[in-house]
Amino acid sequence: MGLARLVGPTYGWFVGALGVLNLAVGLPGIMLLAASPLLAFTLGNDAPTPRLTLFLALLILTIAYLVNAISVQVAARVNNVAVFTEILGTVVLAVALFVLWVADYKETDHGIGFLGQSAHPPGQSLWYSVVLASLLGIYTIVAFETAADMSEEAVDAQRSVPRAMIGAVVISGVLGMIVLIGFTIAVPNDAVIAEFGLPGVFQYWIGAELARTFVGIVVFSMFALTVVGGAASARLLYAMARDNMLPGSKALAKVNPRTLTPLPALLVSYLLCVSVMLYGYNSGNAFGTLVGATALAPYLVYLLTVIAYGAKRRRLETLPGAFNLGRFAVPVFAAALLWLVAAVLALSLPSEFHQAVYYVVGGLVLAALWWLFALRPRIANGTAGATMVRDAPGRDSPR
């Protein structure tokens, strides 16, 4: 809730509400649409039923939250292992596929020029395709702010958090491009990717068993991402409750004395994720709703954060130990603002994402109603917006 202190509690409330909305839709979206089908493939089921997909998604989500409930240390160990498994399951595999393609190990229907080919949907311009293609970068460069979400548990947060966020963006950008090139060039033909997706491409080059192994490694990385995401979601709810900005704040701002984790906040976060997952499962356009909202909500958070930085930049630069860009501050701010506006437009204007827009707008309407009828009086009388409890999960009290 740093923006509540930087700009004001009302501004911080809406940014925080978008953050909760983002995590509530992002985690179930990843589980239902990606991790669950890939886990079924790993277990030997190439065509799982919708019910099995939902069951596996709920299973992964539940285990991830149980890991968080046990202790922060267990969650941290899972995350540390996932750093290596993600590189192994994506970067190493992408490089291996590229080497096999270069060695002409099997026949394909394209050459290196395939990377430069472009197409666009019927009735749409090439510019429309460029906008949709840019979404790949938008989906990839996201969730790097998790380091900030967990900053109350970081050592020397003023320095370590900015470095972690910048490092996450740079590393994911570079490695993501390697993965993109490797996987794209490995597509043997349109029929394989259309019928079997990426698992089919993997099977074509390295066989079914080895493909399932690599996909299983990727599933573990997604599971670890859910562990971290669940922790961030609970910490955000805890911080907002600590500032008395949520319904039932007194109950949510509690930490279990044995596990030293914010169990009430974890439980609420879990139930939110399950509710959204069931909504997506019963939706006629689960992909457009969940995936679209997963990207739109965080980019609105980024946009509001950058705007707040621009308004308070001079004040921030005078703080002791502040992260200062010097003469690059204004150009970086302008570039970030332009990029985020373009990203939000790309995530909201295409018809494929209108359902996601309705979801995000609906969440903001609920946030506005709570602010209008309950939170605003609390802010006015000084009972909300300031830290009510100074201990933070994982640092001063729980670990």
Secondary structure, DSSP 8 states (H G I E B T S, - for coil): -HHHHHT-HHHHHHHHHHHHHHHHHHHHHHIIIIIHHHHHHHTT-SS--HHHHHHHHHHHHHHHHHHHHH-HHHHHHHHHHHHHHHIIIIIIHHHHHHHHHHTT-S--S--GGGGG-----TT--HHHHHHHHHHHHHHHS-STTHHHHTGGGSTTHHHHHHHHHHHHHHHHHHHHHHHHHHHHHH---HHHHHHHHHHHHHHHHH-HHHHHHHHHHHHHHHHHHHHHHHHHHHHHHHHHHHTT-STTHHHHT---TTT-S-HHHHHHHHHHHHHHHHHHHHSTTHIIIIIHHHHHHHHHHHHHHHHHHHHHHHHHHTSTT----GGGHHHHHHHHHHHHHHHHHHTTSSGGGHHHHHHHHHHHHHHHHHIIIIIHHHHHTTSSSS-S----TTTTS--
